[in-house]
Amino acid sequence: MACEGVSRSHDNKTTLYGIFDKLFISDLSETFSFHLFIKLGGEGVQKISVDLLDGGGKSALGKEKINFQPELQGGGLEANINLILAFKKEGVFKAVVSTGTKVLGEYPITVRKAVKVKQS
């Protein structure tokens, strides 16, 4: 899920703030910061990759996907990834979580240029 922020309480409960699937950005050349929150089940050591793909399948993260290799235990894994990037164009982007060649999940994020409204 994409959101504005993630926090964890002292009793280990996770709270996501500002969950969204659409972004309206006034200037597509400006950087934008948001979080991808991932929750996986299972056990064992897994190599996990996260990428953000545009409609043509090109990575918005540049040449490097985000890779990590957690050891999943009974409750699985929760990962909070903070992304800071400039969306260079409008469209539907997909946050893709995978292990090897197997896609574990996808989350679409629609990016649009914000329309300025004149106040009268």
WOMORA-V645878 format. One line per field, one symbol per residue. ss: DSSP state (H for helix, E for strand, C for the rest). psi: psi as a letter, one per 20 degrees, with the letter a starting at -180 (. if undefined). A space follows every 10 residues. Layout:
BEGIN
ss = ???
psi = ???
END
This chain:
BEGIN
ss = CEECEEEECC CCCEEEECCE CEEEECCCCC CEEEEEEEEE CCCEEEEEEE EEECCCCCEC CCCCCEEEEE EEECCEEEEE EEEEECCCCC EEEEEEEEEC CEEEEEEEEE EEECCCCCCC
psi = qprhrpqprh kkppppplpr jppophoiiq qpprqppppq rarrpqopqp qoqahjjppi ibhorppqnq oprgibqppo poporpoirr apqpopproc jpphqqoqop pqpqppppp.
END
